Amino acid sequence: MSVLVVSATKAEAAYVPDGLDLLVCGVGKVEAAVRTGEAIARLRPSLVVNVGTCGALREGVSGLFEPSRVVNHDFDAAGIRALGYDVGDEVELPGGDGSVLATGDRFVTDPVVRDGLALRASLVDMEGYAIVRAAQAFDVPVRLVKVVSDDADESALDWPSVVDGCARRLGEWLVAHA
């Protein structure tokens, strides 16, 4: 099995084991979708695994997660559907742990935004949904593996001080599962 590991940043991918194809796609949905699609077309992996950090949208949420659903939180799918277009804004992922990840290009540090997102999800990131959609476009299975780095509030700005510990956990998961 050939595995393509996708991470937004080098820091999050610091402990990806040797022998796995690694793509550092950049931050945000556009970069993630474009770069992931290019890599899948070139490498033809049998599995895409997105590893990275995320914010917790609810109190007491911490640790490593394998989301079962990912939602595109800053896309107005309802408004576009009202115009008669069939668009999606969430994807179910087989084999997950039941958690829900909200993906958007907005860096969440505002408690009001966080609380609104918590009505739909327990975790938030900036690339997961885009990576899932890119893999789906090529009919390649995909898994998301996320470690909580902050509480999607002002603590998100401390990311540089916690990312190495998160990256170690992601690397350990890859050793055990990839």
BELURMO-V767000 format. One record per run of one state. SS is the DSSP state (A for helix, B for strand, O for the rest). FROM is the first residue (numbers start at 0). LEN is the number of residues. Records with the same first field share a line. If there is no record, write none. Layout:
SS = FROM-LEN + FROM-LEN
//
This chain:
O = 0-2 + 7-13 + 24-4 + 43-3 + 56-7 + 65-3 + 72-4 + 82-7 + 92-7 + 103-7 + 117-5 + 125-2 + 137-3 + 150-3 + 177-1
B = 2-5 + 20-4 + 46-10 + 63-2 + 68-4 + 89-3 + 99-4 + 122-3 + 140-10
A = 28-15 + 76-6 + 110-7 + 127-10 + 153-24
//
